[in-house]
Every structure is written in structure tokens, then in C-alpha cells.
Amino acid sequence: AGYIGSHLCVELDAAGHEIIVIDNFSNSHSQVIERINSLTGRPISFEDIDICNAGDTKRVFVDFQPEVVIHLAGLKSVDESIAHPLQYYSTNIGGTLALLEVMNSVGCGNIVFSSSATVYGLPSELPLNELHALQPENPYGYTKLFIEQIISDWRSAAADRSAICLRYFNPIGA
């Protein structure tokens, strides 16, 4: 129910896809769901849970049977990650591990992960491209890089899995 996810919901609904949103509103607001419903003209499926809770997530996945997961969940403040690094590692990496385990348990082998260009650190040249060195400079950037590696290893472990990691800068500014 964050900025990127809410826009994605509207676009996916318009394209005829069945979607379910899982969010605990740690980085968003419940009013976003109402706005999505207003824009789509119908209620979207929604569950107020934390992906770190594998039991709740699995219950939703068993009922919904997703074909693809678009993983946008996680803490997102660089400054906060410096002040509270363990919270960032626990939430972002722990949530992803729980999510991948649940995906395994229901046979969902497709994931799109919302990473970040913070995995590059300070650029040595511009414009940045995907060949730039990966040198995060804060816990938030490291969580994104570690998650990319975890997802890569998960994907490589089975021939029927696919994964995409999207790296971008803050899409809307402060």
C-alpha cells in the first residue's frame, strides 16, 4: 500500500490481473486501500499482515495461490537504517526469507523484487549502469544487496523459478 505498490495495483487491475495486497502499514496508510478501491471502481483483496509472519503469509498464499509475487515490502529510510541497523536487517532480510519460504511451500516460483540504486553507493561515474560496482554505504543499501543475492541463489536452486530485481532511486523525492 506504499507509493509504488498503490500505483502498481491500479495498473495491474486495469490490465485485468487479480491482485491481493499484503501490508502492515508500517510505511503506508490504510486510506491508500480506499483510494485504490476508488480508482479501480471495485474493492481489491487486502490482508493486514506482516510478511515476517510466515504463518499469516502462508495462510493468504494457500487461499490466493499467487502466480507471481511483487515484493515491495520493507523498511526504506537510509538515515533510519544507520540509527537502527539491526531492525533493518531483521525486517528486510528476515521478511524476504519468510516470503521465499512461503512461496516455496505453495509452489510459487516467480518474484519481482523492488531493490534500490543505493546498492551502488557513491557513483564513480555517471550515468550509472548495471555494471557499476556494488558498494552500499549504509545498512539499507546492504539489505537490498543481500536480498538480491538471496533471491538470485533461490532462483538458481530450481529450474522453474524466475526473478527480477529492479534498482531505482527514490521515485518521488522527500
VOGU-3710 file (C-alpha; in Angstrom, 3 decimals, decimal comma):
1> agyigshlcv> 0,000/0,000/0,000  3,001/2,286/-0,458  3,617/4,713/-3,295  4,929/2,236/-5,866  2,602/-0,574/-4,785  -0,531/1,541/-4,910  0,220/2,692/-8,451  1,044/-0,865/-9,426  -2,306/-2,074/-8,054  -4,216/0,361/-10,233
11> eldaagheii> -2,242/-0,604/-13,358  -2,432/-4,352/-12,733  -6,167/-4,152/-12,076  -6,676/-2,152/-15,287  -4,775/-4,855/-17,167  -7,171/-7,490/-15,825  -4,924/-9,137/-13,245  -6,307/-10,455/-9,980  -4,287/-8,976/-7,127  -4,046/-9,191/-3,377
21> vidnfsnshs> -2,187/-6,665/-1,268  -0,388/-7,718/1,882  0,718/-4,782/4,036  1,075/-3,990/7,731  1,053/-0,210/7,153  4,468/0,343/8,716  5,381/2,519/5,696  1,917/3,355/4,381  -1,625/4,212/5,451  -4,875/2,269/5,385
31> qvierinslt> -6,524/5,107/3,440  -4,420/4,053/0,444  -6,508/0,897/0,090  -9,652/3,033/-0,016  -8,074/5,233/-2,705  -7,075/2,189/-4,766  -10,641/0,878/-4,497  -11,941/4,251/-5,631  -9,585/4,354/-8,629  -10,278/0,776/-9,695
41> grpisfedid> -14,015/1,037/-9,086  -14,054/-2,152/-7,041  -12,561/-3,468/-3,820  -9,160/-5,113/-4,125  -8,261/-8,056/-1,938  -6,234/-6,942/1,053  -4,675/-8,545/4,132  -3,262/-6,512/7,046  -0,295/-8,714/7,922  3,477/-8,535/8,184
51> icnagdtkrv> 5,417/-10,746/5,745  7,826/-11,528/8,596  4,964/-13,609/9,995  5,310/-16,659/7,769  2,201/-18,327/9,212  -0,112/-15,448/8,289  1,562/-15,027/4,910  1,235/-18,733/4,151  -2,478/-18,675/5,045  -3,011/-15,920/2,469
61> fvdfqpevvi> -0,891/-17,688/-0,163  -2,696/-21,002/0,322  -6,026/-19,254/-0,227  -4,927/-16,953/-3,069  -2,383/-19,197/-4,886  -0,309/-16,394/-6,469  1,484/-16,962/-9,749  3,833/-14,014/-9,193  4,890/-12,060/-6,120  5,876/-8,419/-6,441
71> hlaglksvde> 7,919/-7,818/-3,296  7,816/-4,157/-2,265  7,756/-4,717/1,499  10,455/-3,423/3,797  11,817/-0,513/5,711  13,122/2,235/3,451  14,907/5,104/5,217  18,668/5,402/4,791  19,000/7,598/7,899  16,826/5,293/9,990
81> siahplqyys> 18,837/2,282/8,821  22,019/3,912/10,147  20,385/4,584/13,519  18,690/1,146/13,739  20,667/-1,293/11,572  19,506/-4,471/13,313  15,868/-3,539/12,762  16,599/-3,105/9,037  18,444/-6,398/8,710  15,768/-8,249/10,674
91> tniggtlall> 12,798/-6,736/8,862  14,078/-6,508/5,299  16,132/-9,685/5,109  14,024/-11,688/7,562  10,823/-10,703/5,761  12,270/-11,752/2,407  13,446/-15,103/3,767  9,994/-15,757/5,240  8,356/-14,719/1,958  10,565/-17,027/-0,142
101> evmnsvgcgn> 9,889/-19,951/2,216  6,142/-19,379/1,878  6,480/-19,117/-1,905  8,294/-22,466/-1,889  5,589/-24,057/0,235  2,793/-23,117/-2,204  4,751/-23,646/-5,418  5,041/-20,003/-6,463  8,339/-19,594/-8,296  8,139/-16,061/-9,703
111> ivfsssatvy> 9,197/-12,893/-7,928  9,827/-9,261/-8,820  11,833/-7,504/-6,117  11,914/-3,778/-5,518  15,598/-3,180/-4,870  17,354/0,171/-4,891  20,116/2,052/-6,640  21,620/2,518/-3,161  23,366/-0,805/-3,827  25,840/1,206/-5,934
121> glpselplne> 26,904/3,650/-3,221  28,532/6,839/-4,443  28,924/6,613/-8,210  32,446/6,715/-9,615  30,986/7,737/-12,970  27,709/8,935/-14,396  25,386/7,893/-15,724  25,103/4,794/-13,578  24,551/1,472/-15,285  24,219/-2,093/-14,055
131> lhalqpenpy> 27,938/-2,709/-14,480  28,796/-0,132/-11,813  30,491/-1,554/-8,704  28,130/-2,630/-5,933  29,288/-0,712/-2,861  26,435/0,169/-0,497  27,248/2,774/2,126  24,506/2,144/4,661  22,514/-0,720/6,185  19,520/-0,019/3,933
141> gytklfieqi> 21,675/-0,425/0,819  23,250/-3,569/2,224  19,855/-5,128/2,920  18,861/-4,542/-0,697  22,119/-6,024/-1,998  21,918/-9,038/0,325  18,304/-9,649/-0,681  19,255/-9,508/-4,367  21,857/-12,218/-3,685  19,408/-14,319/-1,657
151> isdwrsaaad> 16,844/-14,111/-4,456  19,490/-14,976/-7,052  20,520/-18,051/-5,067  16,860/-19,025/-4,541  16,157/-18,707/-8,261  19,236/-20,725/-9,185  18,221/-23,591/-6,909  15,298/-24,644/-9,142  14,875/-24,528/-12,916  11,211/-23,475/-12,702
161> rsaiclryfn> 11,885/-20,236/-10,803  12,288/-16,731/-12,154  13,296/-13,486/-10,505  13,715/-9,849/-11,452  15,354/-7,259/-9,205  14,567/-3,647/-10,064  17,035/-0,960/-8,992  15,900/2,623/-8,929  16,329/5,807/-6,951  13,626/7,411/-4,827
171> piga> 10,749/7,723/-7,290  9,089/10,768/-5,695  11,617/12,667/-3,611  11,418/13,628/0,038
//
